[in-house]
């Protein structure tokens, strides 16, 4: 049975209510950002106050990769040396830019040492293979054996980053098609212990907030100094026999 059409009046939007809702959402967003920045500050303050590098986890299983020259290797081949690792994307390096810059500074600071290595592992190995890794490294002077630009199976890589290296999130594609992942640097000792996680994007965010409040930014520089100090600390340790 067909029912007669009912006259419907369009909903009337109250401008005051809309403004109030928008204001509430803005306040929530601002407060959320402040809470996150405070959490970063506390983390960075705790890191810099610790006498020794913490023990976060130990790498027990080897992880096979293909390096920028096409050779196969395992990350645990670096056992006995100190190494630093950060995930990145060749096609969209912006998210990891601060971590890569920090690694390059450490490369310069420890230029005379042969027992330190820098590992960049792509989160998009299906599209970023040996050719792309080699071009990225060549442009920046990242050469083996000191620099490893590495790729492995995508699922294996993402699982390794999350479960073994204890990154806070699994890499994933955002709505804009760009990769979202935690770009922090992991510091690994001669004995395969993960002895620190260094979030330079977080430090930059805290510095930006401090600058906006009229304060002198200090956390990026402090984190760089801390990383250098931790590397020096681990280099004094005796390699496993």
N, C-alpha and C positions, 0 to 999 in steps of 0.2 A: 504494500500500500504506500503510495507516495504521499509524503507529508508536505503541507504547504510551506513555502519558503518563509523564513522568519527574518524580519528586518533587523539587521545587525549594525550597531553603531561602532565606528572605529574607536579603539582604546585611546584615551587621552593621556599623554605623558606629562607628568608634572615636572617642569624644569627644575624646581627646587629639590625634588627627590632625586632626580638624575644627577644634579650637581653634588648633592650630599653623598650619593653612592660613589661617584667618581673620586670625591675627596677622601672617603674612607679607604678605597682601594689604593690610592696614592700613598696615604699614610702607612698602610700595611706594607706596601712595596718598599718604602723608605726604611721602615723599621726592620724589615727582613734583611735588607742590605746592611744596615748598621750591625745587626746581630751577627751576621756572617763575618763582617770585618773585625768585630771584637773577638770572635772565635779565632780568626787568623792571627790577630795580635797576641792572644794568649798562647797559641801554639808556637809562634816564633819566639816569644819571650822564654817559653819553657825550653825550646831547643837551644837557645844561646846560653842558658844558665846551667845546662847539664855539663858536668865535668868530662864525661866520656861519651862517645857515640853510643846510642842505644842499640840493643840487639832486637831487630824486628822479626826476622825469620831466617831460616837457612835454606839455601837451594840444594835439594837432594837429587833431583833428576836433571839430566842434561837436556838441553833444548837445542835441537838442530836447526841451523839457519843456512841460507846462502848469502854470501857476502858480495860486496860491490864488484869484485873481480870475477865472480862466477864460481868461486870455490865454496865447498861445503865445510862447515865447522860446527862445533858445539860450544855454547856459551861457557860451559864448565871447562873448556880448554884453557880458559883464562885463570883457572884456579892457581893460586900462588902469587898472582899479581892483584893489584887493586884496580877495580874498574867501575865506571859510572854508566848508567843506562837511562835513556829517555825515549819514549815513543814519539813518533812524528809522522807527518804526511808530506811527501815530496810535492804534491800538487797544491797543498794548502798549508804551508809551514808556519803561518801566522800564530796559531795556537801554541806552538812549541818554540817560538822565536826567542823568548827570554831564556828558556832552558838551554837552547843551542848556544846562545851568546855566552851563557855562564860556562858551558862546557869548553867553549873556545878560549875563554879567559883562563880556565884551569889548565888547558893544554899549554898555554903560554907560560903560566906560573911554574909548571913542572916540566918545562921543555927539556931539561937534562936527564929526566928519568925514563928508563925503558920498561919499568915495571908498573906502568899505569896505562889504562886503555879507556876509550870512549866509544860507547855502543849506541847507535841510533837504530831503532827497529820500526819499520813502517807498519802502520795500522791498516794499510790498504794494499796488501801484497798482490791481490788479484790484478791491480792496475799499475802497481809500482814495482817493477822487477829490476833485474840487474842493470839494465841500460839506464833506467831513470835514477837508480841509486848511485851509479858510477858518475853520471853527469852532475848530480847534486854535490857529491863529494869532491869532484875535480874542481868545480867552481869555487869551493871553499877551502881547498887544500887539505881535505880530509883523506889521508892515505893509510893503507894497511902498512904495518900491523898495528899501528897506534889507534887508528879509527876503524871501527867496524860499522858499515852501513848495511843492515841486515834485513832479510825477509824470510818468512816461513808461511805455512798455511794460515789462512785468515782466522779460522776458528781456533786453531792451536795457539796462534799469537794472542788473540784476545783472552783466551782462557789462561794462558801463561801469565799475562800481565795482571789479571784479576786474582787468580788463585795462588800463584807462586810468588810474584813480586808484591802482592798485596796492594795493588792500586785500588783506589776507592770506587771505581766504576768500570764497567765493561764498555769498550769503545762501541759507538753506534753512530748511525747517520742521522743528522738533524733534518728538520723539514726543508732546509735550504740545500740539502744534498752534501753538506760539509760534515766531516767527521767530528764527533764530540768525544773527547777522552781526557784523562788526567795526564798532563804533560810534565809532571814533577820528575826530578832527577832522583834515581835510586843509587845509593853508594854501596858497593859490595866489597867486602874485605878479601884478603888473601885466602881465608878459610871458608869462603862462600856464604858468609853471613851478610844479610842486608842490614847495614848499619846506619841508615838514615834516608829520609825522604825530604827533598828540598823543593818547595813550591814557590817558584819565582813569580808566577802569575798572582798568587795570593799576596806575596810581599809587595808587588807593584800596586795591587788594589788598595792595600793599607796605606802605602805612600801617597797615592792619589787622594785618599780621604784626608790624610794629614795635611797635604798641600791645600786642599779645599778649605780646611779649618784654620789655615794660616800658620800651620806648624811646619817644621823642617822635615822633609821625607828622610827616612833613615833605614827602612827595613830591607830594601833591595841590597844596599851596600853591606848591611850587617849579615844578610844571608850568604852573600858571596864570601865574606871573610870567614863565616862559620864553615862553609863548605871547604874552603882551603885549609882551615885548621883541622877539620875531620880527616881530610885526605892525608895530611902530614902525620896525623895520629896513626892511621891505619898503615902507612908506609913503614912505620917503625916496628910493626909486628913481624914475627918470624913466620915465613911461609910454611905450609904443611909439608911434611916429608912423605 
